[in-house]
């Protein structure tokens, strides 16, 4: 028989903290848009995703408030349209990367399975990119904060 979990243990689940105190709770940035379903009272209807720019503005603000805004830059990845809807995704990946000759990067990718013939491939689309000269530990903290705020 498994041992009982300690009473002070916090168990994390997507969008909720069970058994912990309220000070640890973080509401993720809303990516999806929902509205009341006209034909099913009490239900919501998915109407699409917010724009990449809207989500970025919210994320940047939260990082700045936490003192985790990368010093070199943090922006929507080059060539990504800020006015486009955030891609439909299965999950979001946030991770640090060591630069080839300088600094560290923070990648925020939308990951989506795609059927190609009889195979399922994972398409990774880089959405946001940051760069810091404050070291791998700082880049890791930024990536973890991005994951927390995006519900990754």
C-alpha positions as CSV (number, residue, x, y, z in Angstrom):
1,X,0.0,0.0,0.0
2,X,1.5,3.4,-1.0
3,X,2.3,5.9,1.8
4,X,0.0,8.8,2.3
5,X,1.2,12.2,1.0
6,X,2.4,14.7,3.6
7,X,-0.4,17.1,4.5
8,X,1.8,20.1,3.6
9,X,2.6,18.7,0.1
10,X,1.4,20.8,-2.9
11,X,0.2,18.8,-5.9
12,X,0.3,20.6,-9.2
13,X,-2.2,20.1,-12.0
14,X,-2.8,22.2,-15.1
15,X,-4.5,25.4,-14.1
16,X,-4.9,24.4,-10.4
17,X,-2.9,23.9,-7.3
18,X,-4.4,21.2,-5.0
19,X,-3.8,21.1,-1.3
20,X,-1.4,24.1,-1.3
21,X,-1.9,27.6,-0.2
22,X,-3.4,30.3,-2.4
23,X,-0.2,32.4,-2.6
24,X,1.4,29.8,-5.0
25,X,-1.6,30.0,-7.4
26,X,-0.9,31.5,-10.8
27,X,-3.6,32.1,-13.3
28,X,-2.1,31.3,-16.7
29,X,-2.4,33.8,-19.5
30,X,-5.5,33.1,-21.5
31,X,-4.6,31.8,-25.0
32,X,-8.0,30.5,-26.1
33,X,-11.1,32.6,-26.5
34,X,-14.4,31.2,-25.2
35,X,-18.0,32.6,-25.2
36,X,-21.3,31.4,-23.9
37,X,-22.7,28.7,-26.2
38,X,-26.0,30.1,-27.7
39,X,-27.6,26.7,-28.1
40,X,-26.4,25.1,-24.8
41,X,-27.0,27.3,-21.8
42,X,-24.2,26.9,-19.2
43,X,-21.7,25.7,-21.8
44,X,-18.9,27.6,-23.5
45,X,-18.0,27.6,-27.2
46,X,-14.4,27.9,-28.4
47,X,-14.1,30.8,-30.8
48,X,-10.3,30.7,-31.6
49,X,-7.1,31.9,-30.0
50,X,-6.0,35.4,-29.0
51,X,-3.3,37.0,-31.1
52,X,0.4,36.2,-30.7
53,X,0.9,39.9,-29.9
54,X,-1.7,40.1,-27.2
55,X,-0.3,37.0,-25.5
56,X,3.2,38.4,-25.8
57,X,2.2,41.7,-24.2
58,X,0.8,39.8,-21.2
59,X,3.8,37.5,-20.9
60,X,6.3,40.4,-21.2
61,X,4.5,42.3,-18.4
62,X,4.6,39.3,-16.1
63,X,8.3,38.6,-16.7
64,X,9.1,42.3,-16.0
65,X,7.1,42.3,-12.8
66,X,9.0,39.2,-11.6
67,X,12.4,40.7,-12.6
68,X,12.9,38.0,-15.2
69,X,12.8,40.1,-18.5
70,X,15.9,39.0,-20.5
71,X,18.5,41.8,-20.7
72,X,19.4,41.6,-24.4
73,X,15.9,41.1,-25.9
74,X,12.6,39.3,-25.6
75,X,10.2,39.5,-28.6
76,X,8.0,37.8,-31.1
77,X,10.3,35.6,-33.2
78,X,11.4,37.2,-36.5
79,X,8.9,36.6,-39.3
80,X,6.0,35.6,-37.0
81,X,3.0,37.9,-37.5
82,X,2.0,39.5,-34.1
83,X,-1.5,40.0,-35.4
84,X,-2.0,36.3,-36.3
85,X,-3.9,34.0,-33.9
86,X,-1.7,31.9,-31.6
87,X,-1.3,28.5,-33.4
88,X,-3.5,25.6,-32.3
89,X,-1.2,23.4,-30.3
90,X,-1.0,20.2,-28.2
91,X,1.5,21.8,-25.8
92,X,3.9,24.7,-25.4
93,X,7.6,24.1,-24.8
94,X,9.7,26.7,-23.0
95,X,13.4,26.0,-22.7
96,X,16.8,27.7,-22.5
97,X,19.5,27.2,-25.1
98,X,23.2,28.0,-24.9
99,X,24.3,30.2,-27.8
100,X,27.1,28.9,-30.1
101,X,29.5,31.7,-29.1
102,X,27.7,34.1,-26.7
103,X,24.8,34.3,-24.3
104,X,21.8,32.1,-23.7
105,X,18.4,32.1,-25.5
106,X,14.9,31.4,-24.3
107,X,12.7,29.6,-26.8
108,X,8.9,29.4,-26.5
109,X,7.5,27.0,-29.1
110,X,4.0,25.8,-30.0
111,X,4.0,22.1,-30.5
112,X,1.4,20.4,-32.6
113,X,1.0,16.9,-34.0
114,X,0.5,16.7,-37.7
115,X,-0.7,13.7,-39.7
116,X,1.4,13.2,-42.8
117,X,0.4,10.1,-44.6
118,X,0.4,7.3,-42.1
119,X,2.8,9.0,-39.7
120,X,2.2,11.5,-37.0
121,X,4.9,14.1,-36.7
122,X,5.4,16.9,-34.2
123,X,5.6,20.3,-35.7
124,X,7.4,22.8,-33.5
125,X,6.9,26.5,-34.3
126,X,9.1,29.1,-32.5
127,X,6.8,31.9,-31.4
128,X,8.8,34.0,-28.9
129,X,12.6,34.3,-28.4
130,X,14.6,36.0,-25.7
131,X,18.4,36.4,-25.2
132,X,20.3,37.1,-22.1
133,X,24.0,37.5,-21.0
134,X,23.1,36.6,-17.4
135,X,23.9,33.0,-17.7
136,X,22.2,29.6,-18.0
137,X,20.6,29.7,-14.6
138,X,18.9,33.0,-15.3
139,X,17.8,31.7,-18.8
140,X,16.4,28.6,-17.1
141,X,14.4,30.8,-14.6
142,X,13.0,32.8,-17.5
143,X,12.0,29.7,-19.4
144,X,10.3,28.2,-16.2
145,X,8.4,31.5,-15.7
146,X,7.2,31.5,-19.3
147,X,6.0,27.9,-18.9
148,X,4.2,28.8,-15.6
149,X,2.5,31.8,-17.2
150,X,1.5,30.1,-20.4
151,X,0.2,27.0,-18.7
152,X,2.8,24.8,-20.4
